[in-house]
Amino acid sequence: MTDYGAGSPVWDDEAGGGPLDLTTLAISDDLRSALARWQAAYDATYCRSDPAASGFGSPAAERAFEADGKQLQQRLVSELPACEVRYFSG
């Protein structure tokens, strides 16, 4: 799940919620970088002067972002087999 300015798209929903520090996860550097880029891509859609105008430039861009997120979720599942990893969008 992404949220503007969260710093991480990976959240812990059992320990009170909130984004997890990616450096604390036992994942590959490649996946860690990909997650950070995905978060940065979301942050780039934020309009500081008019937050209500925030969002993707087109429906296609939003669909591509969602597809990337689902792919990242599957990579997390592969690299963290002992953890429950869910994708949330909304």
Beta strands, then each sheet from edge to edge (+ up, - down):
end
